[in-house]
Structure formats: C-alpha cells, structure tokens
C-alpha cells in the first residue's frame, strides 16, 4: 500500500509539507487522448516574476504521437504557477488580456466551487455548469510526509455532479491533467494522467501506475515504434473494444478512474476484443505491456 489515508481529526503531522513546488519537484504525466499517446515530463526550475507576482517556472518536455498519422511531435515549453497565500494560480486569458486565475485552493472545504483557469468568461451565464466543487477532504501520508487531499467533482448545468472520483493533493496537484478544463465549453480531447511525482522528500505514484514502476520512467523514442502499432476502436464505444496490437504477446488491462483493473487479457497479440457491456459510462485507461517491458496507455471513453 503506497499511501496511507487518515481522517482529518486523527491526523498526526509527521513532517511539515511545503504545499507547492518544493526543491526537486518533478511530475510525469501520460497523455491519454483519443487517437494520441505520449508523455509530459515537468520539472520545477526555480522562481521568477510573471505578471507582477512571484511565480514558479516549470519546464515541460515530452512527446505526442498521432496514432492515425503515425506522426511524433516533441515538446519543450515553459509553464508558470503562482502561489498567493493558499491559492495556486496559472496565467489564463481574460477580457483584459492574460491574468492570473485560480487553479487550486489549498484552503478549500467541502462545498467550495470555482471554474478552471480561463473558463469564468467562457461559461458565463451557464453557472454552475463546468465548475469544480470540493466534495471531501482528508490527509494521506507518503514517505512519512503528510499531504492534504481534496476530492472534487465537475458540476452539470443544474449543479449535479457529472464527473466525480477525482482528486488533487497538496504538493502534487491534480492526478488528471496538470491544468484541467471545464465541461461547459468545447472540450478539446486532450487528457493527461499523473503517473508519478517526486521531490527531495517523497515519491508519489498516481492511481493508474503499475506496481513496481520506477518513478523516473518516460515513454522515450526507443518505444515510439511499438506505441504506434497499438490502436483501440471504436472510441468512444459501448459494448466492446477492439485492440490492434503487435504480433508479439502483450498484457492488456482496462482501469477505471480510481485506478482499479476492471478487465484484463494476457498473452494476446494482433486483434483482440474485450467486452465492456458491464462497465458504466465514463473514461477508462487501457494499459498495454509487451513481453519486452515496453508500455503504452490509451484513453477510451464508454458512451
């Protein structure tokens, strides 16, 4: 068990946690878009001043593979965050240009809600459609470090929870997407799953990470050829999915949003079909591992 969950009223603070960008902060995300795969490797490089505020400079490198066009794009860009009191912000477009907008609230309590960065204007008149809402709070202990955890959901047009079972953590951030988007606008199908985070004090594994995985892994150029041979259809789908795999044996796992394996096939190659009638609607992770240890993941949506 990698993470110990404790109730707030019984929480012993084992180590004082720095709630954002401690020395060595590093994130590995896998991209899980429909028709794409890849990874994002993010490293905290230090502080600077952006838009008049102290900011954390985070460099993102990685790659994105278009499974249809068999094309690879290499990524090297800089992102900025700014922590003001207990509010973590990122730059976002506003009517007056680029400005800091709320990403996370480390002082949030159940019932608090806000829009993802840049969506306050895009969703205007549709409130609360697309807002985050905090559902619960707790603590976890990772490598002896106490971290606060918030469970949140996305709200529908009538204030109902339309996407739940999502989390963000002090120090780590979101486990799905470094900067999530709201559902009230046009959804660009780009998704990221946190595979692991580490800094000078702790190593944190995302719920979709296979046991025994090293935290410094990336999907490198050496595995690109194998990745491009993996495909899933139909996507979105309903009753079944059909995987196209290389001719060598592979292990296939289908994971839900909590990282639980809901379907599995072993020693499969070429074309294989997995029934999904019993699965509820939502987003799933399809994890494929070859006999040589090469891994890739695909995002699949059940309608």
C-alpha positions as CSV (number, residue, x, y, z in Angstrom):
1,X,0.0,0.0,0.0
2,X,1.8,3.1,-1.2
3,X,-0.5,5.7,0.5
4,X,-2.0,5.7,4.0
5,X,-5.3,7.7,4.3
6,X,-6.1,9.3,7.6
7,X,-9.1,11.2,8.8
8,X,-8.6,14.9,9.5
9,X,-9.4,14.8,13.2
10,X,-6.9,12.0,13.8
11,X,-4.1,13.4,11.7
12,X,-0.6,13.5,13.2
13,X,1.7,15.8,11.3
14,X,4.8,13.6,10.7
15,X,6.7,16.1,8.5
16,X,5.8,19.6,7.7
17,X,4.8,19.7,4.0
18,X,5.5,22.6,1.6
19,X,2.3,22.8,-0.3
20,X,3.7,23.6,-3.8
21,X,7.0,23.3,-5.7
22,X,9.5,22.2,-3.0
23,X,13.1,21.6,-4.2
24,X,13.3,18.9,-6.9
25,X,9.5,18.9,-7.7
26,X,9.1,16.7,-10.8
27,X,5.9,15.3,-12.5
28,X,5.5,12.5,-15.1
29,X,2.2,12.5,-17.0
30,X,1.0,10.2,-19.7
31,X,-1.2,11.6,-22.5
32,X,-4.5,9.7,-22.9
33,X,-6.3,11.5,-25.7
34,X,-8.4,9.7,-28.3
35,X,-6.1,8.9,-31.2
36,X,-3.0,10.1,-29.4
37,X,-0.5,8.9,-26.8
38,X,2.7,10.3,-25.3
39,X,4.1,11.8,-22.1
40,X,4.8,15.0,-20.3
41,X,7.8,15.4,-18.0
42,X,7.6,18.5,-15.8
43,X,10.4,20.0,-13.6
44,X,10.3,22.9,-11.3
45,X,13.3,25.1,-12.4
46,X,13.0,27.9,-9.8
47,X,11.2,31.2,-9.1
48,X,10.8,34.3,-11.2
49,X,8.4,37.3,-11.6
50,X,5.5,37.0,-14.0
51,X,2.6,39.4,-14.3
52,X,3.8,41.2,-11.2
53,X,3.8,38.2,-8.9
54,X,6.3,35.7,-7.7
55,X,6.0,32.6,-9.9
56,X,7.3,29.1,-10.2
57,X,8.9,28.2,-13.5
58,X,8.0,24.7,-14.6
59,X,9.6,23.3,-17.8
60,X,7.6,20.7,-19.7
61,X,9.3,18.3,-22.1
62,X,7.9,15.2,-23.8
63,X,6.3,13.8,-27.0
64,X,2.9,13.4,-28.6
65,X,2.3,10.5,-31.0
66,X,-0.6,10.8,-33.5
67,X,-1.7,7.1,-33.9
68,X,-3.6,7.8,-37.1
69,X,-1.0,9.8,-39.0
70,X,2.0,8.0,-37.4
71,X,3.5,11.4,-36.6
72,X,5.5,12.4,-33.5
73,X,5.7,15.9,-32.1
74,X,8.4,16.7,-29.5
75,X,7.5,19.2,-26.7
76,X,9.7,21.7,-24.9
77,X,7.8,24.6,-23.3
78,X,7.6,26.6,-20.0
79,X,4.6,26.9,-17.7
80,X,4.1,29.2,-14.8
81,X,2.3,28.9,-11.5
82,X,1.9,31.4,-8.6
83,X,1.0,30.7,-5.0
84,X,-0.6,33.6,-3.2
85,X,-1.5,32.6,0.3
86,X,-3.4,29.3,-0.2
87,X,-4.5,30.0,-3.8
88,X,-2.5,28.4,-6.6
89,X,-2.9,30.2,-9.9
90,X,-1.8,29.9,-13.6
91,X,-1.9,32.6,-16.4
92,X,-5.1,32.5,-18.4
93,X,-6.9,34.6,-21.0
94,X,-9.3,37.2,-19.7
95,X,-11.2,40.1,-21.3
96,X,-8.3,42.4,-20.3
97,X,-5.6,40.0,-21.6
98,X,-3.6,37.4,-19.8
99,X,-4.0,37.4,-16.0
100,X,-3.6,35.1,-13.1
101,X,-6.6,32.8,-12.5
102,X,-7.3,30.2,-9.7
103,X,-6.2,26.6,-10.4
104,X,-6.3,25.2,-6.8
105,X,-7.3,26.3,-3.4
106,X,-5.4,24.7,-0.6
107,X,-7.8,26.3,1.9
108,X,-10.9,24.8,0.2
109,X,-13.6,23.0,2.3
110,X,-16.5,20.8,1.0
111,X,-19.0,22.9,-1.0
112,X,-16.4,25.4,-2.3
113,X,-16.5,25.7,-6.1
114,X,-14.7,27.7,-8.8
115,X,-14.1,27.5,-12.5
116,X,-10.9,26.1,-14.0
117,X,-8.5,28.8,-15.2
118,X,-9.8,30.8,-18.1
119,X,-13.4,29.4,-18.0
120,X,-15.1,32.0,-15.9
121,X,-15.9,34.0,-19.1
122,X,-16.4,31.0,-21.4
123,X,-19.0,29.6,-19.1
124,X,-20.7,32.9,-18.1
125,X,-24.5,32.5,-18.0
126,X,-24.2,28.8,-17.5
127,X,-23.3,28.7,-13.9
128,X,-22.6,26.4,-12.2
129,X,-22.0,24.2,-15.3
130,X,-18.4,23.2,-15.5
131,X,-17.2,24.4,-12.1
132,X,-15.1,22.3,-9.7
133,X,-16.7,21.5,-6.4
134,X,-14.9,20.2,-3.4
135,X,-16.7,17.0,-2.1
136,X,-14.5,15.9,0.7
137,X,-11.1,16.5,2.4
138,X,-8.7,14.1,4.1
139,X,-5.0,13.5,4.6
140,X,-2.5,11.0,3.2
141,X,1.0,10.1,4.4
142,X,3.5,9.4,1.7
143,X,7.1,8.5,2.7
144,X,6.4,10.0,6.1
145,X,5.2,13.3,4.7
146,X,1.6,14.4,5.5
147,X,-0.3,15.7,2.5
148,X,-3.8,17.2,2.4
149,X,-6.1,15.7,-0.2
150,X,-9.3,17.1,-1.8
151,X,-11.9,15.0,-3.6
152,X,-13.7,17.1,-6.2
153,X,-16.3,16.7,-9.0
154,X,-17.4,18.7,-12.0
155,X,-20.8,20.2,-11.9
156,X,-23.6,19.9,-14.5
157,X,-26.0,22.6,-15.7
158,X,-28.2,22.0,-12.7
159,X,-25.5,21.7,-10.1
160,X,-25.4,17.9,-10.2
161,X,-22.0,16.1,-10.1
162,X,-21.3,14.8,-13.6
163,X,-17.7,13.8,-13.1
164,X,-16.6,12.7,-9.7
165,X,-13.9,10.4,-8.1
166,X,-11.2,13.0,-8.9
167,X,-8.5,14.2,-6.6
168,X,-5.9,16.9,-6.1
169,X,-3.2,16.8,-3.5
170,X,-1.1,19.3,-1.7
171,X,2.4,19.4,-3.3
172,X,1.3,17.1,-6.1
173,X,-1.7,18.9,-7.7
174,X,-4.2,17.1,-9.9
175,X,-4.0,13.4,-10.7
176,X,-5.8,14.1,-14.0
177,X,-4.4,16.9,-16.2
178,X,-1.9,19.4,-14.9
179,X,-4.4,22.1,-15.7
180,X,-7.9,20.6,-16.2
181,X,-10.6,22.1,-18.4
182,X,-14.3,22.8,-17.8
183,X,-17.1,20.8,-19.4
184,X,-19.3,23.8,-20.2
185,X,-17.3,24.7,-23.4
186,X,-16.0,22.9,-26.3
187,X,-13.9,20.0,-25.0
188,X,-10.6,19.5,-26.8
189,X,-9.9,15.9,-26.3
190,X,-6.5,16.2,-24.6
191,X,-6.1,14.4,-21.3
192,X,-3.2,13.6,-19.0
193,X,-2.9,11.0,-16.2
194,X,-0.4,11.6,-13.5
195,X,1.9,8.5,-13.4
196,X,4.2,9.8,-10.6
197,X,5.6,12.8,-8.8
198,X,8.7,13.2,-6.7
199,X,10.8,15.8,-4.9
200,X,13.6,15.7,-2.3
201,X,11.3,14.2,0.4
202,X,8.8,11.9,-1.3
203,X,7.8,9.8,-4.3
204,X,4.1,9.7,-5.1
205,X,2.5,7.3,-7.7
206,X,-0.7,8.1,-9.5
207,X,-3.6,5.6,-9.3
208,X,-3.0,4.3,-12.8
209,X,0.7,3.5,-12.3
210,X,1.6,-0.2,-12.5
211,X,3.1,-1.6,-9.2
212,X,6.9,-1.8,-9.4
213,X,7.2,1.1,-11.9
214,X,10.2,3.3,-11.4
215,X,9.2,7.0,-11.0
216,X,11.7,8.4,-13.4
217,X,10.3,6.5,-16.4
218,X,9.3,8.2,-19.6
219,X,7.9,7.0,-22.9
220,X,11.1,7.6,-25.0
221,X,12.0,7.5,-28.6
222,X,13.0,3.8,-28.3
223,X,9.4,2.7,-27.7
224,X,7.8,5.0,-30.2
225,X,7.6,2.3,-32.9
226,X,5.8,-0.1,-30.6
227,X,3.4,2.6,-29.5
228,X,2.4,3.5,-33.0
229,X,1.3,-0.1,-33.6
230,X,-1.3,0.0,-30.8
231,X,-4.8,1.2,-31.5
232,X,-8.3,0.9,-29.9
233,X,-11.7,1.1,-31.7
234,X,-14.4,2.2,-31.5
235,X,-13.6,5.2,-29.4
236,X,-15.9,6.3,-27.9
237,X,-17.7,2.9,-27.7
238,X,-20.3,0.9,-25.8
239,X,-20.5,-2.9,-25.9
240,X,-16.9,-3.8,-26.7
241,X,-13.5,-2.5,-27.7
242,X,-11.2,-4.0,-30.3
243,X,-7.5,-3.6,-29.8
244,X,-4.9,-3.8,-32.6
245,X,-1.6,-5.0,-31.1
246,X,1.8,-6.0,-32.5
247,X,2.3,-9.7,-33.2
248,X,4.2,-10.4,-30.0
249,X,2.4,-11.4,-26.8
250,X,1.0,-8.5,-24.7
251,X,-0.8,-8.0,-21.4
252,X,-3.8,-5.6,-21.5
253,X,-5.5,-4.0,-18.5
254,X,-8.6,-1.7,-18.5
255,X,-8.6,0.6,-15.5
256,X,-11.4,2.9,-14.2
257,X,-11.0,6.4,-12.9
258,X,-9.9,5.1,-9.5
259,X,-7.1,3.0,-11.0
260,X,-8.9,-0.3,-10.4
261,X,-8.5,-3.0,-13.0
262,X,-12.0,-3.8,-14.4
263,X,-10.9,-6.1,-17.3
264,X,-7.7,-7.9,-18.3
265,X,-6.2,-10.1,-21.0
266,X,-2.9,-11.8,-21.0
267,X,-0.7,-13.2,-23.8
268,X,-2.7,-11.5,-26.5
269,X,-1.4,-10.4,-29.9
270,X,-2.8,-9.0,-33.2
271,X,-6.5,-8.2,-32.9
272,X,-8.3,-8.9,-29.6
273,X,-11.8,-7.9,-28.3
274,X,-12.8,-7.1,-24.8
275,X,-16.5,-6.9,-23.8
276,X,-17.4,-3.7,-21.9
277,X,-21.2,-4.0,-21.6
278,X,-20.9,-4.3,-17.8
279,X,-18.9,-1.1,-17.4
280,X,-20.5,2.2,-16.5
281,X,-20.2,5.2,-18.8
282,X,-17.0,7.2,-18.4
283,X,-13.3,7.5,-19.2
284,X,-11.0,4.5,-18.9
285,X,-7.3,3.8,-19.2
286,X,-6.2,0.9,-21.4
287,X,-2.7,-0.1,-20.4
288,X,-0.7,-2.3,-22.7
289,X,2.6,-4.0,-21.8
290,X,4.7,-6.1,-24.2
291,X,6.9,-9.1,-23.3
292,X,9.9,-6.8,-23.6
293,X,8.6,-4.5,-20.9
294,X,7.6,-1.7,-23.3
295,X,4.4,0.0,-22.1
296,X,1.9,2.4,-23.5
297,X,-1.5,3.6,-22.4
298,X,-4.6,4.7,-24.3
299,X,-7.7,6.6,-23.2
300,X,-11.0,5.0,-24.0
301,X,-14.5,6.5,-23.4
302,X,-17.6,4.5,-22.9
303,X,-20.7,6.3,-24.0
